[in-house]
């Protein structure tokens, strides 16, 4: 099948590349000329495990193309994916101008029947608006369909999530479109993974609802972690006890420094804004966001229990990405922690396996080092903020020799408190006494 993806951000690039790997001919297009030039030269703008190999293989086999020619993308493909960003406005509402601009471009260049697939995370009613924009801007009347197909890719495991999805959700009101979607997704739902068809508005809302629920679980455990610390309990044991209830399950019950990234913060706020626009209260959603922002600011106070005055103290940071296996630092807790430390006039030495280049674009006036141990030289304390595998079993004896003071604040609860204290570290984590 011939597909085009409008937008070469995380969703468009990963999904387009994966569809090409299934044998489809895929055009990825963007208005960012520098990004397209880089992609044609083999430079990938994001870090995602396995993406480079798949992209290079399909580009070499001429199944995957990158271009700024929007007209070509419309006229030479049958299925058009809208995968542009919907960034957050100041009031939490999703910015829709990029989506609607693509819809207008499709209308102006349409030369035959097209199936327009909305991959971008969009408010309820967007597909209806896209239909109206296309009808109003067509040069001549040509049949088309618009379906909602929200993405559920997790950064760090996106390739696997595409190849073996939990589910594929499609909002569709056309028999022709449904038949095309079934053919398109047949290779990835062959292992009894559900292809779920529903009405368009339910599909649009499913993405927001899913992310909001996952964010709620995280904020619930982070809220509970403060009580756990106060009474001397262990939030990891509490999570285990809760997770064994099959009505609850164990996933997303881990307390820590808070969530970040491009989805959870934006989608929780956007869903709250949508609900409020219909005149309904959003006590739970607003509380989820509030708890998360407060949790990001809970780490430096822990450090100050050991170092009340941070002026001139050297603090090592391990982990800058909002989660491991990605270089994404959007709304990452590390950004908040670093700004707090700067406000206290601390000296900061930071390391992350993949995310330092993106962090430098936001915060340039701290010291970035080439490996984790370099960050510890002369450090008064270590703050761990991303649970990369290479941080899980470090050489603690080497760490003791490098550090000026043996203080560890574990924002992801990856270390054993008894072991760390036995070795000789002053240690605090989240929700554990």
C-alpha positions as CSV (number, residue, x, y, z in Angstrom):
1,X,0.0,0.0,0.0
2,X,1.1,3.6,-0.6
3,X,1.2,5.7,2.6
4,X,2.2,9.2,3.5
5,X,2.9,10.6,6.9
6,X,2.6,14.3,7.6
7,X,5.0,15.1,10.4
8,X,8.3,13.5,11.1
9,X,8.3,13.8,14.9
10,X,8.3,10.8,17.2
11,X,4.9,9.3,16.1
12,X,5.2,10.0,12.3
13,X,8.8,8.9,12.0
14,X,8.5,5.7,14.0
15,X,5.1,4.6,12.6
16,X,6.0,5.5,9.0
17,X,9.3,3.5,9.3
18,X,7.5,0.5,10.8
19,X,4.9,0.5,8.1
20,X,7.6,0.6,5.5
21,X,9.2,-2.4,7.1
22,X,5.9,-4.3,6.5
23,X,6.4,-3.8,2.8
24,X,4.4,-0.6,2.2
25,X,5.8,2.3,0.2
26,X,6.0,5.2,2.7
27,X,6.6,8.9,2.2
28,X,7.4,10.9,5.3
29,X,7.0,14.7,4.8
30,X,7.6,17.7,6.9
31,X,7.8,21.5,6.4
32,X,11.1,21.5,8.3
33,X,13.7,21.5,5.5
34,X,16.6,20.9,7.8
35,X,15.0,17.9,9.4
36,X,14.2,16.3,6.0
37,X,17.7,17.0,4.8
38,X,19.2,15.3,7.8
39,X,16.9,12.3,7.5
40,X,18.0,11.9,3.8
41,X,21.6,12.0,5.0
42,X,20.9,9.3,7.6
43,X,20.7,11.6,10.7
44,X,17.8,10.6,12.9
45,X,16.5,13.4,15.1
46,X,15.4,11.2,18.0
47,X,16.8,8.2,19.9
48,X,14.7,5.1,19.8
49,X,16.1,1.6,20.1
50,X,16.1,-0.2,16.8
51,X,14.8,2.7,14.7
52,X,18.1,3.4,12.9
53,X,18.5,-0.1,11.6
54,X,14.9,-0.3,10.3
55,X,15.0,3.2,8.8
56,X,18.3,2.6,7.0
57,X,17.1,-0.8,5.6
58,X,13.9,0.5,4.2
59,X,15.4,3.7,2.8
60,X,18.0,1.5,1.0
61,X,15.3,-0.7,-0.4
62,X,13.4,2.4,-1.6
63,X,10.3,1.8,0.5
64,X,10.9,4.8,2.7
65,X,11.3,8.4,1.4
66,X,11.6,11.8,3.1
67,X,10.5,15.0,1.4
68,X,9.2,18.5,1.9
69,X,7.0,18.2,-1.2
70,X,3.6,18.1,0.4
71,X,1.8,17.9,-2.9
72,X,3.8,14.7,-3.8
73,X,2.9,13.2,-0.5
74,X,-0.8,13.8,-1.2
75,X,-1.0,12.8,-4.8
76,X,1.2,9.7,-4.7
77,X,-0.3,8.0,-1.7
78,X,-3.7,6.4,-1.0
79,X,-3.6,6.6,2.8
80,X,-2.6,9.9,4.5
81,X,-1.6,9.9,8.1
82,X,-1.8,13.2,10.0
83,X,1.0,12.9,12.7
84,X,1.9,16.5,13.4
85,X,2.3,17.8,16.9
86,X,-0.5,19.3,19.0
87,X,1.6,21.2,21.6
88,X,0.1,22.7,24.7
89,X,-1.2,26.2,24.8
90,X,-0.8,28.4,27.9
91,X,-4.3,27.3,29.1
92,X,-3.6,23.6,28.6
93,X,-5.6,23.4,25.4
94,X,-4.1,21.5,22.4
95,X,-2.8,23.7,19.6
96,X,-4.6,22.4,16.5
97,X,-3.3,24.8,13.7
98,X,-0.8,22.2,12.5
99,X,-3.4,19.5,12.1
100,X,-5.8,21.8,10.3
101,X,-3.0,23.1,8.0
102,X,-2.4,19.5,6.9
103,X,-6.1,19.0,6.3
104,X,-6.2,22.1,4.0
105,X,-3.1,20.9,2.1
106,X,-4.7,17.5,1.5
107,X,-7.8,19.2,0.2
108,X,-5.9,21.5,-2.2
109,X,-3.9,18.6,-3.7
110,X,-6.3,15.7,-3.7
111,X,-6.4,13.9,-7.0
112,X,-8.3,10.7,-6.1
113,X,-10.0,9.0,-3.2
114,X,-7.9,9.3,0.0
115,X,-8.2,7.8,3.4
116,X,-7.1,10.4,6.0
117,X,-5.9,8.8,9.2
118,X,-5.6,11.1,12.3
119,X,-2.6,9.8,14.4
120,X,-2.1,13.1,16.3
121,X,-3.5,13.3,19.8
122,X,-6.5,15.5,19.2
123,X,-9.6,16.7,21.1
124,X,-13.0,15.2,20.5
125,X,-14.6,16.5,17.4
126,X,-11.4,17.0,15.5
127,X,-12.1,14.5,12.8
128,X,-15.4,16.2,12.0
129,X,-13.6,19.5,11.7
130,X,-11.0,17.9,9.3
131,X,-13.8,16.6,7.1
132,X,-15.3,20.1,7.0
133,X,-11.9,21.7,6.1
134,X,-11.3,19.2,3.3
135,X,-14.8,19.7,1.8
136,X,-14.5,23.5,2.0
137,X,-11.0,23.5,0.3
138,X,-11.3,20.9,-2.4
139,X,-10.8,22.2,-5.9
140,X,-13.3,19.7,-7.1
141,X,-15.5,17.2,-5.3
142,X,-13.5,14.0,-4.6
143,X,-14.6,11.2,-2.2
144,X,-12.5,10.7,1.0
145,X,-12.9,9.3,4.5
146,X,-11.4,10.5,7.8
147,X,-10.7,8.0,10.6
148,X,-9.2,8.3,14.1
149,X,-6.3,6.0,14.9
150,X,-4.6,7.1,18.1
151,X,-1.1,6.0,18.8
152,X,-0.1,4.1,22.0
153,X,3.7,3.9,21.4
154,X,5.9,4.1,24.5
155,X,9.2,5.9,24.1
156,X,12.0,3.3,24.4
157,X,9.9,0.4,23.3
158,X,8.1,2.0,20.3
159,X,9.2,-0.5,17.7
160,X,8.0,-3.4,19.7
161,X,4.7,-1.6,20.6
162,X,4.1,-1.2,16.9
163,X,5.0,-4.7,15.9
164,X,3.2,-6.4,18.9
165,X,0.5,-3.9,20.0
166,X,-1.8,-4.3,23.0
167,X,-4.5,-3.1,20.7
168,X,-5.1,-1.0,17.6
169,X,-8.0,1.5,18.1
170,X,-9.8,2.9,15.1
171,X,-12.7,5.3,15.1
172,X,-14.5,4.8,11.8
173,X,-17.9,5.4,10.2
174,X,-17.2,4.1,6.7
175,X,-17.4,0.5,5.4
176,X,-14.8,1.3,2.8
177,X,-12.4,2.9,5.3
178,X,-12.8,0.0,7.7
179,X,-11.9,-2.5,4.9
180,X,-8.8,-0.6,4.1
181,X,-7.7,-0.3,7.7
182,X,-8.2,-4.1,8.2
183,X,-5.9,-4.8,5.3
184,X,-3.3,-2.2,6.4
185,X,-3.1,-3.6,10.0
186,X,-3.4,-7.3,9.1
187,X,0.3,-8.0,9.6
188,X,0.4,-6.6,13.2
189,X,-2.9,-8.0,14.5
190,X,-2.3,-11.6,13.2
191,X,-1.3,-12.8,16.7
192,X,-4.8,-12.2,18.1
193,X,-4.1,-8.7,19.1
194,X,-7.4,-6.8,18.9
195,X,-8.2,-4.4,16.2
196,X,-10.9,-2.4,17.9
197,X,-13.4,-0.4,15.8
198,X,-15.6,2.2,17.5
199,X,-17.2,5.5,16.7
200,X,-14.9,8.4,15.9
201,X,-15.5,10.4,19.1
202,X,-14.9,7.5,21.4
203,X,-11.6,6.8,19.6
204,X,-10.5,10.4,19.9
205,X,-11.2,10.3,23.7
206,X,-9.6,6.9,24.3
207,X,-6.1,8.2,23.9
208,X,-6.6,11.1,26.4
209,X,-8.4,8.7,28.8
210,X,-5.7,6.1,28.6
211,X,-2.8,8.5,29.4
212,X,-4.8,10.3,32.1
213,X,-5.5,7.0,33.8
214,X,-1.8,5.9,33.7
215,X,-0.8,9.4,35.0
216,X,-3.4,9.1,37.8
217,X,-1.9,5.8,39.0
218,X,1.6,7.4,39.2
219,X,0.4,10.5,41.0
220,X,-1.7,8.3,43.4
221,X,1.4,6.4,44.4
222,X,3.5,9.5,44.7
223,X,0.8,11.1,47.0
224,X,0.9,7.9,49.1
225,X,4.7,7.9,49.2
226,X,4.7,10.9,51.6
227,X,2.5,9.1,54.1
228,X,4.6,6.0,53.7
229,X,7.7,7.9,54.6
230,X,6.0,9.6,57.6
231,X,4.9,6.3,59.1
232,X,8.0,4.3,58.3
233,X,6.5,2.1,55.6
234,X,8.0,1.0,52.2
235,X,6.1,2.2,49.2
236,X,7.6,-0.6,47.0
237,X,6.2,-3.2,49.3
238,X,2.8,-1.4,49.3
239,X,2.9,-1.4,45.5
240,X,3.6,-5.1,45.5
241,X,0.7,-5.8,47.8
242,X,-1.7,-3.7,45.7
243,X,-0.5,-5.0,42.4
244,X,-1.2,-8.6,43.2
245,X,-4.9,-7.7,43.2
246,X,-5.9,-8.6,39.6
247,X,-8.4,-5.7,39.7
248,X,-5.5,-3.3,40.1
249,X,-2.4,-4.9,38.5
250,X,1.2,-4.0,39.1
251,X,2.0,-1.6,36.3
252,X,2.4,2.2,36.9
253,X,2.3,1.8,40.6
254,X,6.0,2.9,41.2
255,X,6.5,6.0,43.2
256,X,9.3,8.3,42.2
257,X,10.2,11.8,41.2
258,X,7.2,12.2,38.9
259,X,6.3,11.7,35.3
260,X,7.3,13.8,32.3
261,X,7.6,13.4,28.5
262,X,5.5,14.6,25.6
263,X,2.2,12.8,26.5
264,X,1.2,12.5,30.1
265,X,1.6,16.1,31.2
266,X,0.1,17.5,28.0
267,X,-2.7,15.0,27.7
268,X,-3.8,15.3,31.3
269,X,-4.1,19.1,31.0
270,X,-5.7,18.9,27.6
271,X,-8.4,16.4,28.8
272,X,-9.1,18.7,31.9
273,X,-9.5,21.7,29.6
274,X,-11.8,19.8,27.3
275,X,-13.9,18.6,30.2
276,X,-14.1,22.1,31.6
277,X,-15.1,23.6,28.3
278,X,-18.2,21.5,28.6
279,X,-18.9,22.9,32.0
280,X,-17.8,20.0,34.1
281,X,-15.4,20.0,37.0
282,X,-12.0,18.2,36.8
283,X,-11.0,17.7,40.4
284,X,-9.2,14.4,39.7
285,X,-7.3,15.5,36.6
286,X,-6.2,18.8,38.1
287,X,-5.1,17.0,41.3
288,X,-3.1,14.4,39.2
289,X,-1.2,17.3,37.5
290,X,-0.7,19.2,40.8
291,X,0.7,16.1,42.6
292,X,3.1,15.4,39.8
293,X,4.5,19.0,39.7
294,X,4.8,18.9,43.5
295,X,6.6,15.6,43.3
296,X,9.3,17.0,41.0
297,X,10.0,19.5,43.7
298,X,10.3,16.9,46.5
299,X,13.8,15.8,45.8
300,X,15.9,18.8,46.7
301,X,14.2,19.1,50.1
302,X,15.4,15.5,50.7
303,X,18.9,16.5,49.9
304,X,18.7,19.5,52.2
305,X,18.1,17.1,55.1
306,X,21.8,16.2,54.7
307,X,23.0,19.5,53.3
308,X,21.0,22.4,54.6
309,X,23.1,24.9,52.8
310,X,23.7,24.0,49.1
311,X,25.6,27.2,48.2
312,X,28.9,26.0,46.6
313,X,28.1,22.3,47.0
314,X,28.8,20.1,44.1
315,X,25.8,17.9,43.2
316,X,26.1,15.0,40.6
317,X,23.0,14.2,38.5
318,X,22.5,10.8,37.0
319,X,19.8,10.8,34.4
320,X,18.2,13.7,32.5
321,X,15.7,12.0,30.2
322,X,12.2,11.7,31.5
323,X,12.5,7.9,31.3
324,X,15.2,5.4,30.2
325,X,15.8,4.3,26.6
326,X,14.9,7.8,25.2
327,X,16.6,11.2,24.7
328,X,13.4,13.0,25.4
329,X,13.6,15.7,28.1
330,X,10.3,17.3,27.6
331,X,8.8,18.1,31.1
332,X,11.5,15.8,32.6
333,X,11.8,16.0,36.4
334,X,15.5,16.6,36.0
335,X,14.8,20.0,34.5
336,X,12.9,21.0,37.6
337,X,15.5,19.6,40.0
338,X,18.4,21.3,38.2
339,X,16.6,24.7,38.3
340,X,16.0,24.2,42.1
341,X,19.7,23.4,42.6
342,X,20.7,26.5,40.6
343,X,18.4,28.6,42.8
344,X,20.3,27.3,45.8
345,X,23.7,28.2,44.1
346,X,24.8,24.6,43.9
347,X,27.4,23.5,41.3
348,X,26.0,20.8,39.1
349,X,27.7,18.0,37.2
350,X,25.3,15.9,35.0
351,X,25.4,12.7,33.0
352,X,22.9,10.9,30.8
353,X,23.6,8.2,28.2
354,X,21.4,9.8,25.5
355,X,19.7,13.0,26.6
356,X,22.6,15.5,27.3
357,X,22.4,17.1,23.9
358,X,18.7,17.9,24.3
359,X,19.2,19.1,27.9
360,X,22.0,21.5,26.8
361,X,19.5,23.3,24.5
362,X,17.4,24.1,27.6
363,X,20.1,24.4,30.3
364,X,23.5,25.4,29.1
365,X,25.2,26.7,32.3
366,X,25.9,23.4,34.1
367,X,28.7,20.9,33.6
368,X,28.0,17.9,31.4
369,X,30.4,15.0,31.6
370,X,31.2,12.0,29.4
371,X,30.5,9.2,31.9
372,X,28.7,8.6,35.2
373,X,31.8,8.4,37.4
374,X,33.2,11.7,36.1
375,X,30.1,13.4,37.5
376,X,31.0,12.1,41.0
377,X,34.5,13.5,41.3
378,X,34.5,15.7,44.3
379,X,30.7,15.6,44.6
380,X,28.9,16.3,47.9
381,X,25.9,14.3,46.8
382,X,24.4,12.2,43.9
383,X,20.8,12.6,42.8
384,X,19.5,9.8,40.6
385,X,16.6,10.9,38.4
386,X,16.4,8.3,35.5
387,X,16.6,4.6,36.0
388,X,19.0,3.7,33.1
389,X,20.2,0.1,33.4
390,X,23.9,1.3,33.7
391,X,23.0,3.0,37.0
392,X,21.4,0.0,38.6
393,X,24.6,-1.9,39.7
394,X,27.4,0.7,39.9
395,X,30.7,0.2,41.7
396,X,29.8,1.6,45.1
397,X,33.4,1.3,46.4
398,X,34.6,3.4,43.5
399,X,31.8,5.9,44.1
400,X,32.9,6.3,47.7
401,X,36.4,7.1,46.7
402,X,35.3,9.7,44.1
403,X,32.7,11.5,46.2
404,X,33.6,14.2,48.8
405,X,30.5,13.3,50.8
406,X,28.7,10.0,50.6
407,X,25.1,11.1,50.0
408,X,22.7,9.5,47.5
409,X,19.1,10.7,46.8
410,X,17.4,8.0,44.8
411,X,14.5,9.5,42.9
412,X,13.6,6.1,41.3
413,X,14.0,3.7,44.2
414,X,16.4,1.4,42.3
415,X,18.8,0.9,45.2
416,X,18.6,-1.2,48.4
417,X,18.5,1.2,51.4
418,X,19.9,-1.3,53.9
419,X,22.8,-2.1,51.5
420,X,23.6,1.5,50.8
421,X,23.7,2.4,54.5
422,X,25.8,-0.6,55.3
423,X,28.3,0.4,52.7
424,X,28.5,3.8,54.3
425,X,26.2,6.1,52.3
426,X,23.7,8.5,53.6
427,X,20.7,7.5,51.5
428,X,17.1,8.7,50.9
429,X,14.6,7.5,48.3
430,X,10.9,8.0,47.7
431,X,8.3,6.6,50.0
432,X,10.7,4.3,52.0
433,X,11.7,5.0,55.5
